[in-house]
Each structure stands twice: as structure tokens, then as C-alpha cells.
């Protein structure tokens, strides 16, 4: 049977219908032309079946060294073989290319390691050997699927395809407990009866078969857009429903057709830059839905689906129909136990680096090791002090240790374990911070006396606005929002820094503050360092504030002169509530009717002149600064309490750390990286930061990969051309975006998960961190390639920066990198020579703690 092409999320509705019809629960294999379509279909299916007994599985292409795709495939195969014991409908979403590779005939259960008490294969030594044999990678800290680690009598391992890793605790050889834990916080979530680890790698063997040979007789195939591929002969025995025009020869066609809803898709790429069209489009959709209700049709609102559609008697409407912003490849955050702040891991320390013990002072970190006491293994950190003395610090006492951040150019002097000089140095530092503390207290007192506006934080509609957030707030987000509300309720101006990695929810925190300010009759200005980021924020704010009475506008060079002039008039009259733009908002031409809140995104990207202007604005308005890697002075002010700080260190549960590769540039490496990303249906950023040579780089890439679709974008292009090119890349019309650093801040393209940075040694630490944050923003593992000259010769400071990025590659590492940046630049430069000696003696972290105590 064949039907016409489906629109919106109608294919997911059809797959669920096929799975829930009939007596015996069937298997539905939904085939798509490519991986992006399969990902989108999987998301829609999970939303539709959230409250049903249907099981949804994805079957992605098997990619080299990607344990996540291997785990997803093996779990699907396991479900197919367990249909007899789990009689529930099973829907498998797969791209046609994913089925081309043979699958193992052997049941997954026979390949896996099952650990439970008190079986022989569950001994400490046996489990270690089995994990290595299954292809797991031994690492200091488990952060991704296929990793395993040993610390004392504890084995951590993450089975591919599972949501969380497992922690096995042993006493000698005997297994004592199995616990599920969160790799972000390293904290246990719940206990488990047993641990099952499927292979992290599969060798090619003759014992393989076609995927179709494993399907049961009651399977139904849904071949979506069938003209893009040809089903193999093995699929012939199964009833198949084809979609797409024309139908296969000799296949009867059913008179079934879906119709797209009138909405933002009709505006095209340029429509997002003409907000005056938005109301017209929304009214058309509202009238269309009202007419459907009058006809007696069922109108169903499911906001999170990828797109709406209409069939006789039924209209399905989504957020994608109401706003210009399309849903990215990002599932709602899973609810669960609070993760808390990520622990500062000593796996990020390299042997030879300096640390500070609160009781003994500065020592040299030698590494971690296991010791056996009373038959029980335990992990210790070994610190070397003066005269070669060594101190073993149990892992349970790691909170007594901090990384030493000193003064650039100063020689580090190790303390003796007798503690005499350390006590003297601490007392001297405490006396030295007294004057500085008095100055900070004076500054705080002045801030308290500056007249400000006390907002009514429980304003109309806030509960509805907050509940419309489609994700579960992280504990850090909740704390930051509560602190901001407390700030806004006071009569003194707010000056708060929100520090968090890309995708950790800084923008949502800022939008809550913007809503409160605007509903109190104040105007909000959102400052961004680049035009591209301003436009992306404009789309995000427009979608998030849908249904509110607030008017949001953008002011950047992407708008025409007439549009900009209209925005300026509405700002002056008070008709515009929230404006989003670049530093152009700081010019004298911009006059606000009643500016109340300034939101500054990525303050470190603004120039000195603009920062001075911002300082003057702080006296008259509330300021909220967002940053992933704050500049050293901002970091210092926040760490000492002179500026309020909120840290977002809880990652979204689907987020995985970006893999960082530092390598010499070569044709082979570039081709491998780009083609690997293309094979999994993704896109690649290639960053070359010289406009003069960018066309030469494009010609080189095209020669290396003739089939690549490449788009070039840089800041010297006119606004309309740049906007058109960025939109095209967002829509997936190119494989590679070759650009300058215009992509550095805030760009969110979930399908782009590989970035190559040409001459990475010429960038600053914060710049490289921001660029790495452009990938890995979805549930797909991201890869960042920092390319060095072919000779590999770079200066010592560049080598230190790249080593820091490689070391701090985990989730939530932006704040740690900012501290490392402070260390590389020298903390003494912030406070002058008078304080430098004390910082060198006790370390910057303890110095800030002493200062905080003096101010408190």
C-alpha cells in the first residue's frame, strides 16, 4: 500500500497507529532516507508514546569509535530477541543506511557481562579482565559510554546505550554492592541488584546476518519517502506501507493526504528579520484553528512535536507552527535526583603541579595510588613537600586540597610538613587582606546606598511563564533564579554574574529576569557581542515569550534602515519592551523610555570602551552578566564577593563531554574528521580566522572532498548575505560552514557536532573554550580538533593553553578554565605588587577565601 508524502509529525502518528492495531503487539520498522529524519522521528515518537506501553528504539548507523551508536544498536537487537518475554509494541526508527551493515546472529545476552553476587565471574579481578575483553577503555574518571575506571576497591563502568554508569564496590575479591551513579556529580542515585555490561566494541566475524532476518513475522514496515532508497529482497515478506510520490510500480494507493498548517514555515529565511509579519502569521493560524473547531474537527495542541498537520476531522498544532524557531535535536531533560555541583576532580591534575593543603600548605602533586589497609583497598593522593617529605591524603579528604594559583614569574616555594612557615604565611596574608577588605566593604556600602528600583517579583503571569519552560530546571538554575528574584526585589541595583557552560540554561535564567522587569513596566536591553548571536537570541526570546503581552525587537545590521528606525522610535516611546542587539545599543542614538535591566551575554567579548560604558550604566540599571569563561577581573570580583555570582554547573542529562583532539594539521586528518561527521548525518564547522585566505581554504577543502557542500561566512559580508548563509546552514543545506570567529558566541546548531580550528595556537584560552562549545550541544558526542602547524612548533604559552583545554575537557569545566586562565595571566596583575607576595605564599584560592571571611 502507498500514500502521499506526510507533513509535520504525521509520520510518527502513523507509526504509532500501525503499532497499536491488531491483536498481537507488532514490530513497526520506520525507515527514513537519512539520519536527521530518523532522529526527528525518534523524538516525535517518544513524545507521542510517553504515556503508553509502546517501546521506542533508534537504530543508528554504526560509526567508528562511537560506543553510543553501538549501544543503541545492541539494545534494539536485544529487544527483538526478547519479544516473547516482553509482549509490548516495539517501534524502531532507522535510516536506510543504518541497516546496510550486518548484525551479529548471536544473542546480545551471551556477549554481555552479567555481574551479581556471589557468582565466580563477579570477582574483582574477573570483572576487570572481562571489561577489558569487552572493549571498554580504562580511564581515570568515567565520563562517557564504554569507559571504565578503578579506584581502590571500586570499579566504575558505563555500558553503551545506558542512561547512567554503574559503580561496583568490592571488599577484596567479593562484590559488596552495585549502584547507579551520576557521572556529572559522581554521586550514587540508587542501588541495583545486578550489573549488565554489553560489548563496547564488536569484532567483524562470519557469524553475522541481515537486520531484516531478525525481524519477527508480525513486523510491519513503514517506508518513508521510499524514492530515496530501495528496499532489499530480505524485506519482501513483510507488509510495507510506502509514503512519497510517485508510489512504487504496481502498488495500490490509498486516498490519504495530510495538509501543512499555515504558519511560520511560509515566511522563509528572511521572515525572521521582519517582526511586523509575525502578528499577521499568528492571526492566520488562529483563524484557521478557530474555523476547524467550528467545523467540529478535533484540534490537538502538542507543543514539543516537530511540526503540525491536518487531516479530515483532526488538526495537530505545535510550537513550530506558532514561532519561527524550529525544534532542535534536543529531548526534554529527564527528571530525576538532583545532580548537585560537579566535584572538582583530581584527575584534572597532572603529576608535578602544585596544590595547597589547608593544614600543611603548598606541595607538589605526585599522583594517586592504591594502598591496602586491613585487607581493604583505598585511594590516596600523594603530595610532596620540602626536603622530599610526602603526605598521603585519602580520597575522602580531597576537600582539604585546592589547586595552587600563584603569581606569574614567582618561584613556588614548598612548605615543610612541620607547618611553622605555613602558619606564618597564612597569618601574614590574613593581615594583608584587612585593608583590601575595608575597601571592598566600602564599595558594598556604596552599592547599598545607590537608589534603585524594587521590582514586584510575583508579577502577573509569572507562574504560567515559568511553567511553559519545556525542561526540568536544574538545581543550579533554581538557585540562580531565586537569587536574581531576591536581587530584583531590593531597592539597590543588581550586579550579578551567571557563569555556566553552553547549554546549561543561562539564557532561561536571563529570560525569567527579563519577564519580571518588563512586567514591572521597565525596558530590557540584551547585549550580545556579535550580530549572529543577537539574531539567534531574538528568535529564542520570540519563541519563549509567545503568548505574553510583551513586544520584543532586534537592533542589528541584519535589519533594514527603516526597520531599525522604527525600533528606535518604539524604544524612545516605550512601545518596545525588550530589545536585543550588539554594542550598537550603547550608542548615543539609542534613547530608552525607561531602561530597567541590562543583560550582557559574554562580557569578555566586548572592548574596553564598551565595558567603560557598561560601568556607567550599572549605577542606573540592574545588570545581569552571562558568561561561560569570565575574564580574570570579573572572576576575581565574583570570587571575593564584590560581585554577586551564580554558578550553573549541572549539565543537562543528555549532554556528553566534547572530545578534544590536539593534532598537527594534515589533509588526512581533515578529510577523516569531516567525512566521519557527515557519515552520522551531521555538519562541521571549519574555522579559519583570516578573511583574506578563506577562499583558498575553501578551494582546498573542495579538492580534498569534492562531494562536500560548503558555505563560507565571515563578518565582512553584508548583513543580508551573512543572514542568508547562516540560515541555509541551520536548515542543513551544507555539510561544512567555513567561517571566522563570528560563530564563537552562542550559536546553537544541534546538528553541527564537529569543529576544526585552524592554527588553534594563535587563540586565547577563553576563545578556544567558546569555540569548542559550539559542538556537543545535543545528545550526540561532539569533537573539537585544535589544528597546529604541520611542523608542530608552537610557543610555550600556546602549549600551556592547549594542555589546559585538553585537561579540562569534561562537563561544566568553564569555571575551572577561567581559574586556569587567571593562573596563566598571573593573579598578581589584578591586585598590584603589594598583594602579589601574599598570593604567591598561600595561593589565590585561599587568598580569596581569607578575603571573603574578612568581608563577611
N, C-alpha and C positions, 0 to 999 in steps of 0.2 A: 504494500500500500504506500502511496505517496501523497504528500500535501505540500502546499506552497511554503515559501520561506516564512519563518516565525520572527516576530518583532519583540524587543524588550526581553523580559524574563519568561516569555511564553514557553520556551523550550523546557525550562525547569518544571513548570506546571504540567506539561505534557509527560515528562519523565515520571513525576510522582503519580500521575493518573495511571500510567501503564503499570507501575509497581504495586499499586493498591487495588487493582482489578483482578478478579479471578479467585479461585478457591485456594490453591497452593501459593504461598508467598513466592513471587517470581524474582529473578535477577534481571535488572534492566541495565544494559550496556549502552551508555550515551556517548556516541563518538562525535568529536569536533574536528574541524580542519587543522587547528593549531593549539598550542599550549595556552595562550592568553584566553582563548574561548573556553577551554576546559577549566581554567582557574575561575573564570567568571561564573560558569555554570555550577561549579562546586560550591561557591559561596552562596549562590541563589538557592541551591538545593538544601543546604544546611539551614538557611533561614526558614524555608518553607516547611521543613520536616522537624523543626526544633521540638515540637510537642507531639510527635508521632513516634511509632516504633520502627520507622524506616532507618536503615543504616546507610550512610553516605560514605563512599570511599573514592579517593582520587587515585589514578594510576598514571603517574608522570613518566616521562622518558627517563631512562637510566643514564645518569651523567657521571662522568669520571670523577672519582673522589668526592661524590656528594652523597653522604650517608643518609640525608633526609629523604631523597628520592628512592633510595634502595629500601629504606624502612617502609615508606608508603606502599611500594610495590609488594613487599613481602607480607605486609598486613592484609592487603587486598587478597593475595593468593591464599593466605590462611583463612580468611572469611569464606572464600569459595569452597574450601575443603571442609569447613565446619558447618555448612548449611544444614546438615542433618541434626546437629545439636542446637542450632540457633535458628529456628524457623521464623525469621523475620524478613520482610522485603529488603533487598540489597540493591542499591543503585550505584553503579560505577561510572564515573566521568573520566574520560580519557581522550587525549588527542590521538589521531590515527597513527602518528609516528611513534607513539609510546608502545604500540602493540607490535611493532616490526621486530623487536628484539625477542629472542626465545626466552622462556622462563623455565625454572627448574621443575622437573617432574616430582622430585622428592618433596614430601610434605615439610613445610617450614618448621613444624614442631620437632622433627627429627634432626634438623640442622641447628636448633637453638640449644642454649644452655639454661637448664632449669635449676635454680638454687633454692633449697628449703632444708629445714632441719629434720633429721640428723643424717642425711644421705652422704655417702662417701665423696660424691662429686662436689659437695658443698664445703669442703675443707678450704682453709685459707690458701694453701699452695695450689690446690687443684683449680680453684676459681681463677687465680692469677694466670695459670697456664692456659685455661680454656678461653679466657677473654683475649689473650694474645693470639691464640689459634683462630678465633673467630674474626680477626682483622681489626680489633679495636686498637686505638692509638693511645699509648700511655703518655699522660701529660701531668704537669704539676697540679692543675686545677681543672676540673670538668666544666666545660663551658658550652659544648655542642655535642650533637648526637655522634656516637662512635668513639667518644673519649672515655678513658678510664684512668684512675689515679689511685695511689696507695699512700696513706698517711698513718703510720703506726699500725694498729690492728684494724684499720678502716679501709674498705675498698669502695670507691665511688665509680659508677659506670652509667652511661646513658645509652640505652638501647635505641637504635634508629626507628623513627616513626612514633616514639612515645612522647607524651607531653612533658614529662618530668624525668630526671635521672633517679637512680636508686642508690642508697647507702647501705652497705653490708658491714656490720660490726662483729668482730671476732674476738674471742678470748683464746689465744694460742691458735690452734687449728680449728676450733669449734665455732660455728656460726651462732651468734647470740641474738641478733635482730636484723630485720630488713625494714628500711624506712624510705618513703618517698621524700625527696627534698627539693628545694628551690635553688637552682644554680645561681640566681642573682644575689640572694641573701645568704646562701649556704646553710639555711635553716631547714630543719625537718618539718614536713607538713602532716604526714600521717604514717602509721605503721602499715606493713603489708605482710601477708602470710608467706609469700614466696617471691622470688625474682626470676624473670624470664628475659634472657638476652638473645635476640636474633642476630644473625651474622651482620657484621659491619662491612664485609666485603665478600663477594662471591667469585670464585674462580670459574672460568669457562670450562665446561665439561660436556661430554656427549649425552649426558642424562638430562636433556632439555627438550622442550616441546613448544608448540604454538600456544599463545594465550587462549585462543578460541577452543583448543582441545580440552581445556579445564572447565569450560562453562557447562553447567547442567542443562538438561534437556528443556527445562521450563524457562530458559533465557529468552528475553525479547531485546532486539537491537533497535536503537533509535539513531539512525544515521543522519546527523545534522549537516546541512549544506553538502550533500553527498557528492556533488560535482567536483569537489576539491580533492577527492581521493577515490580509490577503487577497492571495494571490499575483497578480501582473498577468498579462495574457494572454501576454506575452513568455516566461513561464516554462513555458507549456504543453508545448512539445516535449521537455522533459527529464523523465526518470523521477524521481519525487518520493516520498520516504518521509516521512509525516506522523507527528508524535507529539502526544499530547494528546487529551483526551476532551471531547466526542464526536468521532469521526472525521468527515472530510468526507462529505457525502451521496454514496452510490454507490461509496465507496472500500472495498475489501475490508480486513478487519482480521486481522492476524497474531496468533496466541496467544502473545505475548511480553510478559513483565512483569518489571520489576525491583522489588526489595524493599529498603527502607532498613534499615540495621543498627541494633540497639538501642544508643543512645549518648547523648551529652550533649545532642543536639537535643531529647530528651524532657524535659529539665529545665525549659526555658523561661527567661525573663529573670531570674526570681528565684533560679533554681538556683545561679547563680554565687556567691551570698552564703551558701550553706549547704554548706561544705566537707565536712560529715559525710555528705552524699549522694554525694560523688564516688566513694568507695571502692565503694559499692553499684553505681553505674552501671558502673564499670570491671569489677567482678566479673561483672555480667550479660553484658557484651560478651565477656569472656574465656571464659565458659561457652559462649556462642553460637559463638565461633570454634572452641573445642575440640570441640563437637558436630559442626560442619561437617567438621572433619578426620577425626573418627571415621566419618562417612558416606562418606568418600573424596573429598569436594569439595576443589578447589584453593583454598587461602587465600593471597591475594597481598597483601603489605604495600607500599603506595606512599605514604609519609608526606605528601608535598607536595601531593597532589591535593586538590581542594576538598571531596570527600566520598566515602564508600564506598557500595557497593551489593551486592546479592546476586541472582544468577540461578541456575537449576538447574546444579549442578556447579561454580560459581565464586563466591567471596566476595572482594571487594576492600575492604581496610581502610585508612584514612588517619588522620593525626593529628587531623583534625576530628572523627572518631568517638571518639577517646580523650580529648580535652580539650574544655573549654568554649570555648576561644578559636578562633574561625574564621579561616581563612586570608584575609588581606587581599590587595588587588591589588598584589602585590609579587613580582617574579621573583627567583630566586636571583642573587646577584652574579656577574657574568661573571668568569671567571678571566682573567688577562692580566698584562701587565707592571705592576710596582708603580708607582703614580702619584706617590708622594712627596708632600711638603708643597706646598700651593698657593703659587705665587710671589706675593709682595707686589707688586701691580700699581700702576704709576704712573698707570694710567687712573683710579684712585680718587682721585687728587689733582686738585684744581681749581686753575687758574691763580690766583695770589695767595696760596696757602697757603705755610706755612713748612716748610723741610726742613733737615736737618743733614747736611753732608758731613764725613766723618771727618777729612779733612785741612784743610778750609777753614772749617768752622763753619756758622753759621746763615745761610741765604739764602732768597730768595723764589722759589718755583717759578713760572716763566712759561709753561711748556707744553713739548710735544715737537714736533720738526720734523725734516724730512729734509735732509741735506746730501749733496752728491755729491763724492767724493774719488777721483781716478784712475778716473773713469767708473763707480764703484760707489756705489749709494745706501746710506746708513746713517742710523739714527735716533739723535737726541741729545735729552737733557733739558737745557733752558736754565734756569740758576739765576742770579738777580740778587743781587749783593752790594752793600755800602756804596759810595756815590759812583757808583752806576749801573753798576759793573763787572759783566760777565756771564761765566759759566762754562758751557761746553758739555760735558756728561757723556755719553759714549757709553752706549747701552743695555746694552752688555756690562759696564759698570762700575756698574750700578744698585745693586749690593750695598753700595756705599760711601755710599748715601743712606738716611736714615730720616726718617719724618715727625716734625716738631717737636711735642712735647707739653710745654707750659710750665706756668706758674703763672697761675691766673685773676687778671685785673686787672693783671698786669705788662705793661709795654710791651716788645715784642720789638725787640731791637737787632741789626741786621745786622752781620756781621763784614766786615772787609776781606780782600781776597784775599792780602794780604801775610802773613797768618797770625799776626802778632805777638800781637794781643789774644786770638785763639782759643787759641793755645798757653798764654797766661797763664790764661785761664778754665779750660782743662782741668786744668792743674796745681793751681789753687785747689780745683776740685771733687774732685780725687784726694785732696788733703789733708783736705778736709772729710768725706769718706766714711770716713776711718780710724776715727773714734770710733764711727760707726754700725756699721761692720764689726765692731769689737770687741764691741759689744752683740749683734750677730747671732751671732757665734761663741760668745759666752757662752750664748745661747739654744740654739744647736745642741748645745753640750756638755751642757747640762742635759737635752735630749731624749735624748741618747745614754745618760745615766745613769739615766733613768726605767726601772724594771723593767717588762718587757712579756712577752708570750708568743711564743715562737719556734715557728711552725707548721711542720708537715711538709707541704711544698708538693706532693710527689709522692704524694698520698694515694690510697687505693683508689678506683678507678673514674673518676679524673680524665680519663684518656685517652679513655674512652668518652663521658664527658660533653662534652668538648671536640669530639670528632668528630661529635657529634649536632647541632652548630650547623649550620643549613642553608645558611649563606652562606660565601663565602671571606673569611677575616679580612683586613682592610686592613693595610698595613704599620704604620700608626699604632696600630691595635688590638693587633697582635702586640707592639709595643714597650711599650705601656701594660700589657698583661698580664704581660709579662716583668718590668717594673719593680715591679708590685704583688707578684708572687711573691717577688721579691728583698726587698721591704719586709717581707712576712709572715714570711719565714724568719729575720729578725733578731729579737733579743730586746728591741728598743725599739719603742714603739707607732708604728704607721704614721699619717701625716697627709698624705694625697695628694689633690690636686685633679686631676680628669679633665675637661678642657674640650673640648667639641665640639658642633657643631650638632645639631639634632634629626635623628634618623635615622642618625647617624654611628657608632652602636654603643656608646654609653656604658653602656647597660643590660646588654649582653652582657658587657662588661668587669667590671661590678659583680657579675654572676651567677657569673662564674668565681671571684672573691674570696669570695663567699658560700658557694660549694660547698666551697672549701678550709677555710674557718673552721668550717663545720658538720660536715664530716667529721673535723675535729680535736676534736670534742666541744664546741665553743663555739657560743653562740647568736648570731644575726644580727638586727639591727634595721634596717629600711629606712624612713627618714623621708621623707615627702612633704609638700608644702605644702597640698595640697587632698585632700578625700575622694575626688573623682572620679579623681584621679591614683593614689591609693592602691589603688582598686579595679582600675584598669587594670594597675598593676604586679602586683597579686595574680594576675590572670588570666595575665599574661605569665610570671611566675615559676612558676605552677602548670603551665603547658604545658611550659616549658623543663625543669623538674625531674621531669617524668613518668618513671617507672621508677626513680627514685632512692629510697633509704630515708628521705628527709628529709620532715618534716611542715612545711608552710607554712600560715600562717594570717594573717588580716587583722583589724585592730582599728580600726574607724572607726564613725561613726554610721550607716553603712549596715547594720550588724549589729543584731540584736535584743539586748536586755539580757541574755538568757540565753546567747546565743552569745558575747557579749563576756566575760561572767563565766567561761565555760568556757575561753576563750583565756587569760585572766589566770591561771587556776589552772594551765594547762599550761605557761605561761611560768615560773611560780614553781617548778614541779616539774621542769622540763627536758624535758617531753614535746614541747614546740613548739621546732623548730629555727630557723625563720626567721619573723619576724613583720613585717608591712608595715602601716604606719599613718601618721597625721598626727602633729601635735605632742602628741596625747594620749599617745603613747608616752613623753613626757618627764615625765608627771605622777608624783606620789609614789605613786599607787595601783598603778603598774606595777612589779612586782618580778621581776627576771630571776634565773634559776638560775645562769647563768654567761655573762654577756654578753661576747662577744669582738670583734665587728665592728659598727660603725655605718656605714651607707651613707646619706648625706644627699643627696637629689635637689633641685636648685635651691635652694641655701642662701640666696640673696638674697631669697627669698620669706618667710623666717622672721623673726619680730620680734626686737627686741633682747633681751627676756627669754629667749627660746628659744635665741638664739645664746650667751648667757652660760652657759646650762645645758650647751650642747654643748661649750663650752670646758672645763668641769669634767670632762666625760666623756672628753675627749681624753687626760687623764692616766691613765685606767684602761683604755681600749679602743682598738683600731685604728679609725681614721676614714678613710673614703673619700668625698670630696665630688664630686658630678657637677654640671656647670653648662654652659650654652651661653654665658651672658654673666655671668661672675663679677663680684661687686661690686668697686669700686676697691681696697679694702683687701686683699681676697683676691688680686686680680690683682697688687698690689704685692708682697705676701709671696711669691707664686709667682715673679715675675719676678726678685726679688733672691735667690732660693734659700732663703729662710727657710721655705718650704713647698714640698714636692715637687710637681712639675707634669708632667702628661702631656697633650699636645695631640693631639686627633683632628681632622685637617684634610683627610683623604682622603674625598671623597664617594663614596657608592655609585654605580656606573657608570650606573645608570638614572636617577639624580637630575638634575633640571634646576633652574636658579635660579628663584625666585619673582619674578614681575613685580610691581614696586611702583608703585602709582598714587597720587599725592597730588592730591586734587581737592576742589573745593567740593561740598558735599552738594547733590544735586538729585534730583527724582523720576525724571527720565530716566536718570541715571547708575545709580541703584539698580535700576531695572527692567532696564536693559541688562545689568548685571553678573549679576543673579540668573538671568535667562532664558538668558543665554549659558551659564552653568554647567549649568543644567537641560537645555539642548539637547544637551550632550555626556554626559548621564546622570549628572551629579554633584550634589553637595549644597553648600550655602552656610552659612557662619557669619555671623550678623549680631550684632555686639557693641554693646550699649548698657549702660553701666555704672551705671545708676541703676534700682534695683528699682521705685521709685515711678512712673517713667514708662514701664515696659517694656510694659504693656498698651496704652498709647496708641500705642507704636511698632508693636506687633503689628497693631492696627487699621489703621494707615497702610499697612503692608506688604500686608495683605489687600485693602485698597481698590486699591492700585496693581496687584496681581497676584491677582485673585480665585481663580485655579486653584491657588495655592500651598498646599502642606501645611506648616504652621508649628508647631513645637514650642517652647515657652518654658521655659527652665530658669534658675534662679538659686539662690544659696546659702541663701536664707531659706525654701526649700521643705523639707518634712520629708524625711527620708532615703529612704524608700521611693518617694515620688513622684519625687524627683530621679533615683533609680536607674532607675526605670521609663522616664522620659522619655529619659535618655541611652541606654538600651538600644534604645529604639524608633528613635532617630536613627541609631545604629550599624547597625541592621538595614535602614536605607533607607526607613523608614516616613514620612519627612518630607523636604521639599525644603530647608527652612531651619531652622536652630537659632538662635533668638533668645535670647541669654544675656548674663550679666555675665561678669566675668573668671574665672569658675570653669573656663573652658576654657584658661586661659593656659598651664598647665604640663603637658606630656607627653601630652596627649590625641592619640591616633593613630587617625584615621578616614580611611583612604586615599581613600575616595570623595568626601570633602569637600575641594574644591580651590579654593574662593573664600572670602575673608573680607572683610567690610566692617566697619570700626571707626568708630563714631560719635564725633565730637569727639576725633579722634586727637591733637589738640594738647594735650589735658589729661593724656596718659600720659607716663611716663618712657621713656627710650631702651630700657632693658632690657625693660620691659613690652611695648613695641611690637614688639621683636625676637622675644620669646617668642610673641606673638600671631601674627605673620607666619609663625612656624614651625609653626603648626597646619595649614598647607596646603602643597601641593607635596611631600608625603611619599611619593607613589607616582611612577610614571613619567609622570604627567600634569602638564603645566605648571600651577603654581599662580598665583593672582593675589590680591594684597592691596591693598585700597582703603582708604587713610587719608583719612577724610572730615573736612573742615574746615567751619566755619560758612559759611552761604551768602554772608556778606559777605567771607569770606576774610581777615578781620583776626585775626591771632594775634600773641602777643608774640615778641620776638627769640629767646629761648631755645627756644621751641617750634619756631620756624622752623629753628634750627640742628639740633635733634634730628631733625626730619623730613628735612632735607637730608642728614644723615649716613646715615639709613636708606636713602634713595634712592640715595646714592652707594655704600654698602656693601650692594648687593643681590645680590652673587654668592654662589657656594657657599663654605661654610666661613668666612663673614665674622663670626661671632660674637666671636671673639677680637679682631679689629680694631675691632669696635664697642665692646667693653669698654674698649679703649685710648682710643677716641674719647670714651666716657663719662667716663673718667678726666680727659681733657683739658677737657671741658666743666665738670666739677665743680671742677677745679683740683688738680693733683698736690701742690701745696704744703700743702693741708689735711691730707694724710696724715702729713707729717713735721715740721710746725711751721715757724715763721718762720726758724729758723736755717739750715735746708737749702733754703728756698724760693729764695734768691738764686742758689744754685749750679744748681738745677734750671732756673731761668729762663735762666742763662747758657749751659748746654750741652744742654738738653733732657732730658726724663725718660728716654727710651730709653737714651741714652748714660750718663746718671747711674746707671741700674740696671746697665749693663754694667761701669762702673767699680767699683760696689759688689760685683758678683759676683767681679771679679778680686781685690779686696781680701780677700774672704772665702775664696776658693779657696786 
